[in-house]
Amino acid sequence: MAVTSISTPFDFTLPSSGSSIKKPIKSVSKPCFGCDCGDEEQPRVSRLSERISRIEQLLADNLMGDHTSEVPGDSPRSFEANTTADTTASSSPGNTQPPDSSSVRVHFAGKELGVISLLTGTPFLFPEGREWIKARTGQEVVMDKLSPARVPWDKARGKTFNTVLMNINNTCNPYELPDWRTVRVYFEAYKSSKVMRRIFPVIDPELFEETLTTAYSQSPSTFEYGQASARVCVIAFLTFISRLPDVKDIVTATTTITPIDHDLLSTKAQFFMPQVLQEPASLDAVQAITMLALFELSSGNMRAVNYYGAVAARLIFMLGGNHFSSQTISTDKHSQQKHSQLRNLFWICYTVDKDLALRTGQPPNITDENCDLTLPPGYLDRAFLDVEDNEAPWYGPVFPFDLRLSIIKARAHRELYSLSCLQKSDAELLKSIRELDDALEEWRLSVPPKWRPTVSFSSEASDPNMGMHTVMLRLNYHLCMTIIHQASGRCKAWMQGQSGMMDGVSSSMALSVEASRSSLCYLNAAEHVVVDGVFWTLIFYPMSALLTIFCNILQNPLDPHTREDLDRLHVATVMMERIFSRKLPSSELVHFKLVGDFIVELERLAECAIDKAWAEQRASY
């Protein structure tokens, strides 16, 4: 669906509950979505930043008396919660929290963040949210579909683990290493795949030769204290590397190898964890746990990723990997090589940690205050070379995401979504949004034009440089835009529904919705370059975008873009089935069905909200 315009400041006025649109939104000329015309001529402070500056000034002028206007004893609540009856919380079954408490916090997919989920805009799970959806749609929420026990992009693997565990005890030695020849084949394939080495520098090839020697020089049934880390590092390497598309292609083209049983290997790796945690911290231990975390992330097991990430972070701190350089390490080449690899692992864990914090709502394991965030030497020069060219000479790692974008994610979580930030005033919150928007726009303009994401993307646009790396770049840029501006939904101004939401706050929210639309449009356009088997890696991005668009439809059912957004919900089901079900193991199809049911329920409720709003408007004439 083509996006016809982006609202200019204060043009996108959102109607309050039950209101109708009295006059059309001002028309604006359609921006050029497919290129960055005029980027170089823009002043250093972007138009987006100016927009947010006006928001901040508007709030400062209008909300000076916020602290005196509240009714004593009445906690401020979000606009959505305020549209339902005050008796909702006490009358709904299953509510175990005081009304004031549940009206300012929400528990969604393990996140206790607010009545409106800070990361997805989703107001359900608590009774107030369910009643708000019912009030806007006239329909009961099918909880099994719209609010399942586990978030659709989080995979439960407990039963699989128990089955594998029993099989290991009955059929093999859990401490036995994989076949030496198999490990060597995948090791050589990894070294040959410069693409995967650039994106996932999980080992240093020279140092890993030492790890292989240590691991395979031991007795297959016993090992000495201090050697568990080398063994689990080998197992973790094969577990993760054998999943990488480019590596699998090289192995398939050059040799015949027995298929890898990933669940078996990952479970065997867990047998070594007690021994690893009793050994001194080592590079092998960090590499092993980092690779296990990446494997679980690609498998959709966020709980395990969270645990592994925490352990990896502590080991990195113990070894000094949070420092760019250490005065305590010797100057010999071998020690420098180990520290350089430790810094690679630090950056991998850092990017995963910041992404995980946004996915789960949990606090990050790695805090910026305790880290030297100096970028790797030469990183800016190579970050946007042709990452996916296997024939290009080796020029160093670029990591899964742009490191600077991960730093912005960390700031967004710290300044907008941490527990202490939930008490910010409207002016303080919008000030943080403006500063983060500045940082994001500064990053965007620093990206070479060939790779630079456009502020918005429509199905009419094109990107001649599409590849998996650019897909991840775009999706992460639009996700950052979404989460930064979506925080404006916490403003107390949302309660002032008599004359609609404040123009500034609605303008910021409109940017969040537009970024979500762009995510879906770009993913649809990039379908042909998305590799197979990335369901668990990518599913969070379109799901988060769909939830934001869904809540915007419910909040603004009479908006001119609503029908287009409803079409997006419909198209998303087909698009995601084409992209994500390719070569999805039969054991995981049930998870895709859960996602499909989730989107269908969103579409049904969104259409009901639109129909209800138009019926009410016609009845009012």
C-alpha positions, 0 to 999 in steps of 0.5 A: 500500500502506498503511503500518500503523505506524512503529516507536517507538524500539528496537522495530524490531529487525532480525534478523541473517543467518540468524536468525529472529524469535523474538517479534513486534515490539511493536505501536504505535498507527497515527499520523495520516499525513494531517495534522500533529495535535499538531505545534504542541504538540510540544516544540522538540526533536522526538520524532525528535531524542529518538530519535536522542539515545538512539541516541547515548547507547547508542553512547557506552555500548556502543562506548567500547572500539571502538578497542581491540577491533579485531583489528590489521591488520583494517579494519572492514567493514559488516555486509553485507560481513561476512555473506559469506566472507572469501575473496569478494574474492580469489576473485571475477573482476574484483576489482582492489582489495585486500580491505581496501580494497574492503570499506570502499568501493564504486563505484556509478554513479560513486560510491566511497562504501562497501560499502553505497552511502551514498546508496542502500543498494546493496551491489553492484558490488564482489564483496562486494556481489554475494556478499551478494545471492547469499547472501541470495537464493540467486540469481545477480545478472543484472548487465546488469539490476541493475548496468548500466554506467550508472545507470538515471537517467543518460542517455548522449548522446554518440552523439546529440551526434556525429550533430548535430555532423556535421549542423551542419558539413554543413548550417548555420553553427554560430554562426548564431542562432535565428530572431528571431521564434521567440525573441521568442515564447518570451520573451513566453511566459516573461514571461507564465508567472509560475509558470515565472519564479518557479521558474526565474528564469534571466533578468531580462526587462529585462536580457535585452532588452539581451542580445537587442540585443547578440546580434542586432546582430552579423553572423550569421557573425562576431562581435567579441571579448566578444560570444560570451556574448550569443549563447550566452545567447540559444541557451541560453534558447531551448533550456531555456525551450522545454522548460518545460510552462507556456511550451510551453502558452502558445506552442501556444495563441497562435501556430504555431511550428516545433518546437524541435530541442533537441539541435541547439540545445544542440550549437550552444551548445557551439560557443561555449564556447571563446570564452565561456571566453576572455572576461571573466566576465559575467552573460550567460555565467552565465545561458547556462551555468546554463540549459544545466545545467538543460537537461541536468539535465532531459534526464538527462545528469548528466555535462554537468550536472556540467561546466556546474555547475562552470563556472557556479560559477567564473563566479559567484565571479568576479563576486561572486555568492556574496556577498549584497551587494558593496561593490565594485558601484556603487549605481546601479539597473542594477548593483543589478539585475544583482547581484540577478539574479546572486544568483538564478543563484547560488541556482539553481546552489546548489540544483542543485549540492547535488542533484547531489552527492547523485545522483552522489556527487561533491563539490559545486562550491559550498562553504558556507564560501565563500558568504553564504547570506543568503536573498533579501529577502522569500523566507520571506514568499513561499516558500509562496504559491500558486506555481502560480497564474498569475493571482497578482501577481508577487512574486519567485522561489521557485526549484526547491526550498526554499532552506533544504532545499538548505542542509540537503542541503549539511550532510548531504553535508558531515557524513555523506558527505564523504571526511573524514566516513567516518572518524567513530566511531559516536558521532560519526556518530550525533551528526551524524545527530541534529543534522541530523534536528533541522534537518530537523524544524525546517524541516518545522515552519516550513512553513505547515500547508497545505504542511507535509509529514507525517513519513510518508505512506500511500496512505490519506492525502490532500493537497488542495494537490497540485501539481508544486511540492508534489510536489517539496517532499515528495520532497525532504523524504523524500529528506533524511530517507532520506539522513540516517538511512541514514548509520547503515548505516556504524556498526560496530555492524552487525558485531555480528550475534550478537544483532542490530543495535544497537537504536538504529542499527536505529531510525535505519535504519527511519526511512530505510526509512519515508521511502523508502516515503513517497516512493513512496506520495506519488508514486503519490497525486500521479500526476494532477498530475505534468506530462508530460516530467519523466522525467529530473527525477523518476526519481532519487527513486523509484529511490533509494527502491526501492533502499533498500526492496530492501536492507531486504528483503534484510537483513530478509526475515522482517520483518512489513512485507516482503510490503508492501514487495515489493508496492511494488516490483511496483506501482512498475513500473506506476506509473512507466510511467503517470507517466513514459512519457507523451509520452516521446520514442521515442528515450528509451523505451530508457532507460525500458525499462532502468529497468523491467528494473532494478525487475523484477530488484529484485522478483525478487531480493527475492522470492527472499530472502523465500522463502529466509528462510522456507524456512530458518526452517521447516527449523530447526524 
